[in-house]
Amino acid sequence: QIIPSSSSSSSSSIRDNIVVVATTHLKAKEGTENERIRTSQALELRRKVENVANELRTLGWEDVSIILLGDWNAEPEDASVRSILERRGNGGLEMDNDVGIGDKGMKWDFHSAYPLDDENGDDENYHFYTTWKTRKDGTKRRVIDYIFYSSARSNDGNGRRGALVTGADEVGLSC
């Protein structure tokens, strides 16, 4: 549902800022088929928010941003995550039903709000994670929860990057 609000004064007819926010909890469990399902879910979410954002731009909103967040149940290198970060939008995965990305208008470049890998090349000492779980087979710390963002301004080449945030087991709760 689109709920318009504007940071402009009431006397202005120009709508300047609006944010489209979507949250999700994608299919759990490891495995190729489950990753295919997650990728399909992520592509559908991306397509829908891009369509809403593009529609808002046609309605006169000048600065439209998108925030996607939630539990992807996938590592940064998995297709469901790459389907958001890569402009092509399919994460390199062959899909039976190619839902594609936004049906019309601008294609959006998404960025992660926090680092998804060790930028220093020192994986052994990389300690960033969004979930920490201890089970019978041991403790796992992983990045599976994400905050992705995109802005019409960043897609037009006049972009700004969002603030760094830290994760929680349910990253949506940390927003």
Backbone as a printed PyTorch tensor [residue, N CA C, xyz], in Angstrom:
tensor([[[  0.8420,  -1.1720,   0.0000],
         [  0.0000,   0.0000,   0.0000],
         [  0.8850,   1.2330,   0.0000]],

        [[  0.5810,   2.1780,  -0.8300],
         [  1.3450,   3.4210,  -0.9030],
         [  0.6860,   4.4310,   0.0140]],

        [[  1.4420,   4.9110,   0.9820],
         [  0.9570,   5.9270,   1.9120],
         [  1.7850,   7.1690,   1.6780]],

        [[  1.2510,   8.1470,   0.9430],
         [  2.0590,   9.3320,   0.6240],
         [  2.2590,  10.2380,   1.8260]],

        [[  3.4650,  10.7280,   1.9310],
         [  3.7670,  11.8050,   2.8630],
         [  4.9140,  12.5650,   2.2390]],

        [[  5.0190,  13.8200,   2.5380],
         [  6.0390,  14.6370,   1.9010],
         [  6.7400,  15.4750,   2.9380]],

        [[  8.0350,  15.6670,   2.7350],
         [  8.7810,  16.5480,   3.6130],
         [  8.6570,  18.0000,   3.1400]],

        [[  7.9720,  18.2100,   2.0160],
         [  7.7800,  19.5700,   1.5050],
         [  6.7410,  20.2890,   2.3360]],

        [[  6.7900,  21.5900,   2.2880],
         [  5.7640,  22.3640,   2.9800],
         [  4.4270,  22.1430,   2.2840]],

        [[  3.3410,  22.3390,   3.0050],
         [  2.0260,  22.0780,   2.4510],
         [  1.7030,  22.9870,   1.2710]],

        [[  2.3840,  24.1200,   1.1430],
         [  2.1160,  25.0160,   0.0310],
         [  2.8240,  24.5840,  -1.2500]],

        [[  3.7320,  23.6380,  -1.1440],
         [  4.4840,  23.1820,  -2.3060],
         [  3.7330,  22.0670,  -3.0100]],

        [[  3.7930,  22.0610,  -4.3420],
         [  3.1620,  20.9770,  -5.0920],
         [  4.1760,  19.9080,  -5.4580]],

        [[  5.4380,  20.1120,  -5.1090],
         [  6.4850,  19.1440,  -5.4200],
         [  6.6100,  18.1610,  -4.2670]],

        [[  6.5820,  16.8970,  -4.6020],
         [  6.7930,  15.8450,  -3.6110],
         [  8.2530,  15.4690,  -3.7090]],

        [[  8.9880,  15.5710,  -2.6010],
         [ 10.4120,  15.3180,  -2.7600],
         [ 10.9130,  14.0030,  -2.1960]],

        [[ 10.5330,  13.5480,  -1.0440],
         [ 11.1410,  12.3500,  -0.4730],
         [ 10.0900,  11.3060,  -0.1110]],

        [[ 10.3560,  10.0790,  -0.4820],
         [  9.5210,   8.9610,  -0.0510],
         [ 10.3920,   7.7100,  -0.0240]],

        [[ 10.1140,   6.8350,   0.9140],
         [ 10.8760,   5.5930,   1.0530],
         [  9.9120,   4.4200,   0.9540]],

        [[ 10.2560,   3.4680,   0.1040],
         [  9.5170,   2.2180,  -0.0130],
         [ 10.2620,   1.2090,   0.8430]],

        [[  9.5720,   0.6060,   1.8130],
         [ 10.2030,  -0.3440,   2.7300],
         [  9.5060,  -1.6930,   2.5920]],

        [[ 10.3040,  -2.7390,   2.4740],
         [  9.7620,  -4.0950,   2.4270],
         [ 10.6250,  -4.9940,   3.3010]],

        [[  9.9800,  -5.8660,   4.0240],
         [ 10.7010,  -6.8230,   4.8620],
         [ 10.2510,  -8.2270,   4.5100]],

        [[ 11.1260,  -9.1870,   4.7430],
         [ 10.8120, -10.5540,   4.3600],
         [ 11.5050, -11.5520,   5.2790]],

        [[ 11.0580, -12.7590,   5.2270],
         [ 11.7180, -13.9040,   5.8610],
         [ 11.6360, -15.0220,   4.8320]],

        [[ 12.7400, -15.2260,   4.0980],
         [ 12.7490, -16.1790,   2.9970],
         [ 12.8460, -17.6190,   3.4850]],

        [[ 12.5650, -18.5410,   2.5830],
         [ 12.5700, -19.9800,   2.8510],
         [ 13.8240, -20.3970,   3.6090]],

        [[ 13.6290, -21.1840,   4.6580],
         [ 14.7480, -21.6790,   5.4600],
         [ 15.2550, -23.0130,   4.8940]],

        [[ 16.2380, -23.5620,   5.5240],
         [ 16.8690, -24.8550,   5.2160],
         [ 17.8510, -24.7430,   4.0620]],

        [[ 18.9330, -25.5070,   4.1850],
         [ 19.9580, -25.5250,   3.1530],
         [ 19.5110, -26.4030,   1.9940]],

        [[ 20.2330, -26.2880,   0.8970],
         [ 19.9810, -27.1460,  -0.2530],
         [ 19.6800, -26.3470,  -1.5090]],

        [[ 19.9630, -26.9900,  -2.6510],
         [ 19.8060, -26.3450,  -3.9500],
         [ 18.3700, -25.9300,  -4.2120]],

        [[ 17.4250, -26.8160,  -3.9560],
         [ 16.0200, -26.4910,  -4.2230],
         [ 15.5350, -25.3580,  -3.3300]],

        [[ 15.9460, -25.3510,  -2.0670],
         [ 15.5410, -24.2690,  -1.1690],
         [ 16.1750, -22.9380,  -1.5760]],

        [[ 17.4090, -22.9670,  -2.0880],
         [ 18.0360, -21.7360,  -2.5780],
         [ 17.3140, -21.2450,  -3.8260]],

        [[ 16.8780, -22.1450,  -4.6620],
         [ 16.1040, -21.7600,  -5.8440],
         [ 14.7970, -21.0720,  -5.4120]],

        [[ 14.1520, -21.6030,  -4.3830],
         [ 12.9170, -20.9940,  -3.8560],
         [ 13.2200, -19.6140,  -3.2790]],

        [[ 14.3020, -19.5110,  -2.4870],
         [ 14.6790, -18.2060,  -1.9130],
         [ 14.9710, -17.1790,  -3.0090]],

        [[ 15.6630, -17.6140,  -4.0590],
         [ 15.9910, -16.6990,  -5.1470],
         [ 14.7270, -16.2230,  -5.8460]],

        [[ 13.8010, -17.1200,  -6.0650],
         [ 12.5260, -16.7430,  -6.6690],
         [ 11.7750, -15.7520,  -5.7680]],

        [[ 11.7850, -16.0100,  -4.4650],
         [ 11.1350, -15.0970,  -3.5210],
         [ 11.8060, -13.7200,  -3.5390]],

        [[ 13.1400, -13.6910,  -3.5400],
         [ 13.8720, -12.4300,  -3.5380],
         [ 13.6170, -11.6570,  -4.8280]],

        [[ 13.5950, -12.3530,  -5.9640],
         [ 13.3270, -11.6910,  -7.2420],
         [ 11.9250, -11.0930,  -7.2750]],

        [[ 10.9690, -11.8200,  -6.7550],
         [  9.5970, -11.3090,  -6.7210],
         [  9.5060, -10.0650,  -5.8360]],

        [[ 10.1590, -10.0990,  -4.6720],
         [ 10.1780,  -8.9370,  -3.7850],
         [ 10.8290,  -7.7420,  -4.4880]],

        [[ 11.9780,  -7.9940,  -5.1220],
         [ 12.6730,  -6.9100,  -5.8300],
         [ 11.8000,  -6.3220,  -6.9320]],

        [[ 11.1680,  -7.1920,  -7.7070],
         [ 10.3070,  -6.7300,  -8.8000],
         [  9.1820,  -5.8540,  -8.2660]],

        [[  8.5570,  -6.2770,  -7.1870],
         [  7.4270,  -5.5200,  -6.6460],
         [  7.8500,  -4.1590,  -6.1000]],

        [[  8.9560,  -4.1130,  -5.3490],
         [  9.3590,  -2.8090,  -4.7880],
         [  9.8680,  -1.8800,  -5.8780]],

        [[ 10.5320,  -2.4140,  -6.8840],
         [ 10.9590,  -1.5690,  -8.0000],
         [  9.7540,  -1.0040,  -8.7340]],

        [[  8.7350,  -1.8120,  -8.9330],
         [  7.5330,  -1.3260,  -9.6040],
         [  6.8520,  -0.2290,  -8.7910]],

        [[  6.7540,  -0.4020,  -7.4750],
         [  6.1600,   0.6300,  -6.6240],
         [  6.9940,   1.9070,  -6.6960]],

        [[  8.3130,   1.7710,  -6.5680],
         [  9.1940,   2.9440,  -6.6000],
         [  9.1050,   3.6600,  -7.9430]],

        [[  9.0760,   2.9110,  -9.0240],
         [  8.9690,   3.5280, -10.3470],
         [  7.6200,   4.2160, -10.5260]],

        [[  6.5670,   3.6310, -10.0060],
         [  5.2450,   4.2620, -10.0720],
         [  5.2410,   5.5800,  -9.2970]],

        [[  5.8780,   5.6010,  -8.1420],
         [  5.9710,   6.8300,  -7.3600],
         [  6.6990,   7.9230,  -8.1350]],

        [[  7.7420,   7.5430,  -8.8570],
         [  8.4730,   8.5250,  -9.6700],
         [  7.5720,   9.0850, -10.7660]],

        [[  6.7470,   8.2440, -11.3770],
         [  5.8410,   8.7460, -12.4170],
         [  4.7550,   9.6380, -11.8210]],

        [[  4.4670,   9.4910, -10.5320],
         [  3.4780,  10.3270,  -9.8590],
         [  4.0670,  11.6590,  -9.3820]],

        [[  5.3720,  11.8610,  -9.6060],
         [  5.9720,  13.1430,  -9.2980],
         [  6.9100,  13.1740,  -8.0980]],

        [[  7.1210,  12.0640,  -7.4450],
         [  8.0760,  12.0480,  -6.3310],
         [  9.4760,  12.1410,  -6.9110]],

        [[ 10.2670,  13.0830,  -6.4260],
         [ 11.6000,  13.3130,  -6.9830],
         [ 12.6630,  12.4090,  -6.3820]],

        [[ 12.5810,  12.1510,  -5.0950],
         [ 13.6130,  11.3700,  -4.4110],
         [ 12.9640,  10.1390,  -3.7930]],

        [[ 13.0350,   9.0460,  -4.5170],
         [ 12.4620,   7.7830,  -4.0600],
         [ 13.6090,   6.8800,  -3.6340]],

        [[ 13.4650,   6.2740,  -2.4870],
         [ 14.4530,   5.3070,  -2.0050],
         [ 13.7450,   4.0060,  -1.6780]],

        [[ 14.5060,   2.9240,  -1.6940],
         [ 13.9770,   1.6080,  -1.3580],
         [ 14.8470,   1.0120,  -0.2630]],

        [[ 14.2180,   0.4070,   0.7210],
         [ 14.9160,  -0.3740,   1.7380],
         [ 14.2930,  -1.7680,   1.7470]],

        [[ 15.1200,  -2.7760,   1.5270],
         [ 14.7140,  -4.1820,   1.6390],
         [ 15.4550,  -4.7590,   2.8290]],

        [[ 14.7590,  -5.4080,   3.7110],
         [ 15.4530,  -5.9800,   4.8560],
         [ 14.7700,  -7.2480,   5.3090]],

        [[ 15.5510,  -8.0770,   5.9800],
         [ 14.9740,  -9.2910,   6.5270],
         [ 15.9540, -10.4370,   6.5880]],

        [[ 15.3880, -11.5890,   6.8510],
         [ 16.1370, -12.8350,   6.9920],
         [ 16.0940, -13.5700,   5.6590]],

        [[ 17.2330, -13.5560,   4.9650],
         [ 17.3360, -14.2300,   3.6700],
         [ 17.6260, -15.7190,   3.8460]],

        [[ 18.0870, -16.1340,   5.0380],
         [ 18.4930, -17.5230,   5.2740],
         [ 19.5170, -17.9820,   4.2400]],

        [[ 20.3820, -17.0710,   3.8220],
         [ 21.3690, -17.3700,   2.7890],
         [ 22.6340, -16.5750,   3.0570]],

        [[ 23.7500, -17.1430,   2.6460],
         [ 25.0540, -16.4940,   2.7860],
         [ 25.2180, -15.4280,   1.6900]],

        [[ 26.1510, -14.4720,   1.8930],
         [ 26.3250, -13.3950,   0.9120],
         [ 26.6150, -13.8690,  -0.5140]],

        [[ 27.2630, -15.0090,  -0.6770],
         [ 27.6010, -15.4770,  -2.0220],
         [ 26.4650, -16.2530,  -2.6880]],

        [[ 25.3700, -16.5080,  -1.9830],
         [ 24.2620, -17.2850,  -2.5380],
         [ 23.4530, -16.4690,  -3.5470]],

        [[ 22.8120, -17.1750,  -4.4600],
         [ 22.0760, -16.5350,  -5.5560],
         [ 20.9630, -15.6240,  -5.0620]],

        [[ 20.3020, -15.9740,  -3.9740],
         [ 19.1990, -15.1380,  -3.4930],
         [ 19.6880, -13.7680,  -3.0290]],

        [[ 20.8770, -13.7120,  -2.4720],
         [ 21.4650, -12.4300,  -2.0610],
         [ 21.9850, -11.6930,  -3.2900]],

        [[ 22.6840, -12.3900,  -4.1510],
         [ 23.2160, -11.7660,  -5.3690],
         [ 22.0970, -11.2410,  -6.2630]],

        [[ 20.9030, -11.8680,  -6.2030],
         [ 19.7850, -11.4110,  -7.0360],
         [ 19.3430, -10.0000,  -6.6660]],

        [[ 19.6610,  -9.5660,  -5.4620],
         [ 19.3590,  -8.2020,  -5.0500],
         [ 20.5240,  -7.2760,  -5.4070]],

        [[ 21.7400,  -7.7220,  -5.1710],
         [ 22.9090,  -6.8650,  -5.3470],
         [ 23.3620,  -6.7110,  -6.7960]],

        [[ 23.0710,  -7.6850,  -7.6370],
         [ 23.5050,  -7.6130,  -9.0300],
         [ 22.4190,  -6.9700,  -9.8730]],

        [[ 22.8250,  -6.0800, -10.7300],
         [ 21.8550,  -5.3550, -11.5510],
         [ 21.0460,  -6.2950, -12.4320]],

        [[ 21.6670,  -7.3710, -12.9020],
         [ 20.9800,  -8.3420, -13.7410],
         [ 19.8040,  -8.9480, -12.9880]],

        [[ 19.9730,  -9.0930, -11.6710],
         [ 18.8550,  -9.4450, -10.8280],
         [ 18.4800, -10.8990, -10.7150]],

        [[ 19.2750, -11.8450, -11.2360],
         [ 18.8850, -13.2380, -11.0480],
         [ 19.9280, -14.0290, -10.2690]],

        [[ 20.9640, -13.3790,  -9.7780],
         [ 21.9730, -14.0420,  -8.9640],
         [ 22.7690, -15.0860,  -9.7160]],

        [[ 22.6670, -15.0970, -11.0450],
         [ 23.3950, -16.0760, -11.8480],
         [ 22.7230, -17.4310, -11.8710]],

        [[ 21.5450, -17.5420, -11.2820],
         [ 20.8470, -18.8180, -11.1950],
         [ 19.8770, -18.9460, -12.3550]],

        [[ 19.8820, -20.0960, -13.0170],
         [ 18.8920, -20.3570, -14.0550],
         [ 17.5600, -20.6160, -13.3650]],

        [[ 16.5510, -19.8330, -13.7120],
         [ 15.2510, -19.9580, -13.0690],
         [ 14.2590, -20.5650, -14.0550]],

        [[ 13.4010, -21.4730, -13.5360],
         [ 12.3540, -22.0600, -14.3750],
         [ 11.3960, -20.9850, -14.8680]],

        [[ 10.9260, -20.1510, -13.9540],
         [ 10.0430, -19.0340, -14.2860],
         [ 10.8040, -17.7590, -13.9990]],

        [[ 11.3510, -17.1560, -15.0280],
         [ 12.1480, -15.9450, -14.8340],
         [ 11.2230, -14.7780, -14.5400]],

        [[ 11.1170, -14.4130, -13.2530],
         [ 10.2390, -13.3190, -12.8760],
         [ 10.8770, -11.9760, -13.1860]],

        [[ 12.1660, -11.9790, -13.4790],
         [ 12.8420, -10.7410, -13.8450],
         [ 12.8330,  -9.7080, -12.7350]],

        [[ 13.2870,  -8.5110, -13.0600],
         [ 13.2270,  -7.4140, -12.1030],
         [ 12.2350,  -6.3950, -12.6210]],

        [[ 12.1070,  -5.2750, -11.9560],
         [ 11.0640,  -4.3060, -12.2470],
         [ 10.5380,  -4.3470, -13.6710]],

        [[  9.2200,  -4.4180, -13.7960],
         [  8.5990,  -4.5580, -15.1060],
         [  8.7900,  -3.3290, -15.9770]],

        [[  8.8290,  -2.1570, -15.3700],
         [  8.8850,  -0.9230, -16.1550],
         [  9.7300,   0.0980, -15.4220]],

        [[ 10.2380,   1.0460, -16.1630],
         [ 10.9650,   2.1380, -15.5250],
         [ 12.4030,   1.7900, -15.1960]],

        [[ 12.9280,   2.5450, -14.2510],
         [ 14.3270,   2.4780, -13.8680],
         [ 14.6650,   1.1500, -13.1860]],

        [[ 15.8420,   0.6400, -13.4650],
         [ 16.3810,  -0.5080, -12.7450],
         [ 17.2080,   0.0340, -11.5990]],

        [[ 17.0410,  -0.5110, -10.4260],
         [ 17.6240,   0.0250,  -9.1990],
         [ 18.8810,  -0.7390,  -8.8250]],

        [[ 19.9140,  -0.0030,  -8.3920],
         [ 21.1490,  -0.6100,  -7.8910],
         [ 21.0470,  -0.6850,  -6.3730]],

        [[ 21.1170,  -1.8890,  -5.8420],
         [ 21.0310,  -2.0720,  -4.3950],
         [ 22.4160,  -2.2640,  -3.7980]],

        [[ 22.5560,  -1.7870,  -2.5710],
         [ 23.7890,  -1.9080,  -1.8050],
         [ 23.4490,  -2.4990,  -0.4510]],

        [[ 24.4140,  -3.1580,   0.1540],
         [ 24.2380,  -3.6490,   1.5170],
         [ 24.5830,  -2.5340,   2.4930]],

        [[ 23.8310,  -2.4610,   3.5790],
         [ 24.0970,  -1.4400,   4.5900],
         [ 25.3170,  -1.7700,   5.4340]],

        [[ 25.8230,  -2.9790,   5.3310],
         [ 27.0190,  -3.3510,   6.0790],
         [ 27.8600,  -4.2930,   5.2210]],

        [[ 29.1390,  -4.4620,   5.5650],
         [ 30.0290,  -5.2750,   4.7230],
         [ 29.5850,  -6.7310,   4.6920]],

        [[ 29.6720,  -7.3310,   3.4960],
         [ 29.2630,  -8.7310,   3.3510],
         [ 30.4390,  -9.6870,   3.2640]],

        [[ 31.6440,  -9.1460,   3.2850],
         [ 32.8240, -10.0060,   3.3050],
         [ 33.9490,  -9.2460,   3.9750]],

        [[ 35.0210,  -9.9500,   4.1870],
         [ 36.1930,  -9.3140,   4.7900],
         [ 36.9150,  -8.5120,   3.7280]],

        [[ 36.8050,  -7.2040,   3.8100],
         [ 37.4090,  -6.3370,   2.8020],
         [ 38.9260,  -6.3030,   2.8810]],

        [[ 39.5050,  -6.8230,   3.9770],
         [ 40.9640,  -6.8560,   4.1130],
         [ 41.5600,  -8.1780,   3.6590]],

        [[ 40.7100,  -9.1220,   3.2300],
         [ 41.2060, -10.4130,   2.7730],
         [ 41.6410, -11.3330,   3.9000]],

        [[ 41.2480, -11.0330,   5.1260],
         [ 41.6600, -11.8100,   6.2910],
         [ 40.4440, -12.5340,   6.8730]],

        [[ 39.9270, -13.5230,   6.1370],
         [ 38.7030, -14.2160,   6.5470],
         [ 38.8030, -14.8140,   7.9470]],

        [[ 39.9890, -15.2510,   8.3360],
         [ 40.1610, -15.8870,   9.6410],
         [ 39.8170, -14.9370,  10.7880]],

        [[ 40.0690, -13.6620,  10.6030],
         [ 39.8050, -12.6840,  11.6550],
         [ 38.5640, -11.8300,  11.3910]],

        [[ 37.7620, -12.2320,  10.4070],
         [ 36.5570, -11.4800,  10.0820],
         [ 35.4560, -11.9140,  11.0400]],

        [[ 34.9370, -10.9730,  11.8200],
         [ 34.0120, -11.3340,  12.8920],
         [ 32.6240, -10.7380,  12.7350]],

        [[ 32.2790, -10.2280,  11.5680],
         [ 30.9600,  -9.6530,  11.3880],
         [ 29.9590, -10.7770,  11.1330]],

        [[ 28.8360, -10.7190,  11.7890],
         [ 27.7790, -11.7060,  11.5870],
         [ 26.4530, -11.0890,  11.9880]],

        [[ 25.3720, -11.6850,  11.4850],
         [ 24.0320, -11.2150,  11.8420],
         [ 23.2760, -12.2500,  12.6600]],

        [[ 23.7940, -13.4520,  12.7230],
         [ 23.1520, -14.4830,  13.5390],
         [ 24.2320, -15.3360,  14.2010]],

        [[ 23.9450, -15.7810,  15.3940],
         [ 24.8660, -16.6130,  16.1760],
         [ 24.0080, -17.6820,  16.8220]],

        [[ 24.2100, -18.9110,  16.3900],
         [ 23.3830, -20.0030,  16.8970],
         [ 24.2610, -21.1510,  17.3730]],

        [[ 23.9130, -21.6930,  18.5270],
         [ 24.5920, -22.8650,  19.0570],
         [ 23.6280, -24.0370,  19.0080]],

        [[ 24.0580, -25.0920,  18.3440],
         [ 23.2660, -26.3130,  18.2100],
         [ 24.1240, -27.4870,  18.6620]],

        [[ 23.5790, -28.6870,  18.5630],
         [ 24.3140, -29.8980,  18.9610],
         [ 25.6390, -30.0400,  18.2250]],

        [[ 25.6430, -29.6310,  16.9570],
         [ 26.8540, -29.7770,  16.1410],
         [ 27.8090, -28.5930,  16.2490]],

        [[ 27.5390, -27.6590,  17.1580],
         [ 28.4640, -26.5540,  17.3840],
         [ 27.8180, -25.1880,  17.2230]],

        [[ 28.6840, -24.1840,  17.2430],
         [ 28.2340, -22.7950,  17.1280],
         [ 28.5410, -22.2670,  15.7350]],

        [[ 27.5610, -21.5890,  15.1470],
         [ 27.7330, -20.9750,  13.8290],
         [ 27.4240, -19.4920,  13.9350]],

        [[ 28.3330, -18.7000,  13.4020],
         [ 28.1100, -17.2620,  13.2590],
         [ 28.1320, -16.9770,  11.7620]],

        [[ 27.0360, -16.3900,  11.2800],
         [ 26.9150, -16.1900,   9.8360],
         [ 26.2040, -14.8800,   9.5290]],

        [[ 26.3620, -14.4580,   8.2990],
         [ 25.5770, -13.3480,   7.7770],
         [ 24.4630, -13.9580,   6.9380]],

        [[ 23.2210, -13.8770,   7.4360],
         [ 22.0580, -14.3570,   6.6780],
         [ 20.9090, -13.3460,   6.7100]],

        [[ 21.0690, -12.2790,   7.4800],
         [ 20.0730, -11.2190,   7.5920],
         [ 20.6540,  -9.9780,   6.9210]],

        [[ 19.8250,  -9.2350,   6.2120],
         [ 20.3550,  -8.1580,   5.3820],
         [ 19.4980,  -6.9010,   5.4440]],

        [[ 20.1690,  -5.7800,   5.1890],
         [ 19.5050,  -4.5160,   4.9030],
         [ 20.1010,  -4.0390,   3.5800]],

        [[ 19.2620,  -3.9890,   2.5510],
         [ 19.6730,  -3.4870,   1.2440],
         [ 18.9650,  -2.1550,   1.0030]],

        [[ 19.6430,  -1.2550,   0.3050],
         [ 19.0250,   0.0320,   0.0270],
         [ 19.3890,   0.5040,  -1.3760]],

        [[ 18.5110,   1.3340,  -1.9110],
         [ 18.7430,   1.9550,  -3.2070],
         [ 18.0130,   3.2870,  -3.2140]],

        [[ 18.5380,   4.2220,  -3.9690],
         [ 17.9340,   5.5460,  -4.0600],
         [ 17.9080,   5.9840,  -5.5090]],

        [[ 16.8620,   6.6700,  -5.8900],
         [ 16.8010,   7.2210,  -7.2480],
         [ 18.0040,   8.1100,  -7.5000]],

        [[ 18.4320,   8.8290,  -6.4710],
         [ 19.6010,   9.7020,  -6.6360],
         [ 20.8610,   8.8930,  -6.8990]],

        [[ 21.0480,   7.7820,  -6.1830],
         [ 22.2570,   6.9790,  -6.4080],
         [ 22.2200,   6.3320,  -7.7850]],

        [[ 21.0320,   6.0160,  -8.2780],
         [ 20.9090,   5.4430,  -9.6140],
         [ 21.1060,   6.4870, -10.7050]],

        [[ 20.8960,   7.7570, -10.3710],
         [ 21.1030,   8.8410, -11.3340],
         [ 22.5480,   9.3330, -11.3410]],

        [[ 23.4050,   8.7420, -10.4990],
         [ 24.7920,   9.1470, -10.4450],
         [ 25.0740,  10.2480,  -9.4400]],

        [[ 24.0790,  10.7010,  -8.7110],
         [ 24.2710,  11.7360,  -7.6950],
         [ 24.0620,  11.1410,  -6.3110]],

        [[ 24.4390,   9.8940,  -6.1640],
         [ 24.0340,   9.1230,  -4.9930],
         [ 24.6820,   9.4730,  -3.6860]],

        [[ 24.0670,   8.9410,  -2.6800],
         [ 24.6080,   9.0120,  -1.3340],
         [ 24.4730,   7.6210,  -0.7470]],

        [[ 25.4020,   7.2270,   0.0730],
         [ 25.3670,   5.9040,   0.6730],
         [ 24.7880,   6.0220,   2.0630]],

        [[ 24.0890,   4.9920,   2.4920],
         [ 23.4510,   5.0020,   3.8030],
         [ 24.4500,   4.8070,   4.9310]],

        [[ 23.9630,   5.0000,   6.1320],
         [ 24.7980,   4.8370,   7.3170],
         [ 25.0570,   3.3600,   7.5810]],

        [[ 26.1870,   3.0510,   8.1310],
         [ 26.5220,   1.6890,   8.5040],
         [ 25.6700,   1.2600,   9.6840]],

        [[ 25.1050,   0.0810,   9.5850],
         [ 24.3140,  -0.4630,  10.6810],
         [ 24.8720,  -1.8150,  11.0430]],

        [[ 24.5840,  -2.2610,  12.2400],
         [ 25.0180,  -3.5870,  12.6480],
         [ 23.8230,  -4.4980,  12.7400]],

        [[ 24.0520,  -5.7790,  12.5600],
         [ 22.9810,  -6.7400,  12.5000],
         [ 22.5740,  -7.2910,  13.8540]],

        [[ 21.4840,  -7.9770,  13.8320],
         [ 20.9580,  -8.7190,  14.9640],
         [ 20.4490, -10.0150,  14.3950]],

        [[ 20.0160, -10.9510,  15.2330],
         [ 19.5000, -12.2080,  14.6870],
         [ 18.3460, -11.9450,  13.7190]],

        [[ 17.4970, -11.0280,  14.0570],
         [ 16.4500, -10.5850,  13.1420],
         [ 16.7650,  -9.1350,  12.8080]],

        [[ 17.4560,  -8.9220,  11.6880],
         [ 17.9800,  -7.6140,  11.3600],
         [ 16.8770,  -6.5580,  11.2850]],

        [[ 15.6720,  -6.9440,  10.9530],
         [ 14.5660,  -5.9970,  10.9070],
         [ 14.3260,  -5.3470,  12.2580]],

        [[ 14.6220,  -6.0710,  13.3140],
         [ 14.4260,  -5.5320,  14.6500],
         [ 15.4570,  -4.4680,  14.9820]],

        [[ 16.6230,  -4.5270,  14.3400],
         [ 17.6470,  -3.5300,  14.6460],
         [ 17.4140,  -2.2220,  13.9050]],

        [[ 16.5030,  -2.2240,  12.9480],
         [ 16.1890,  -0.9910,  12.2260],
         [ 15.3540,  -0.1400,  13.1120]]])
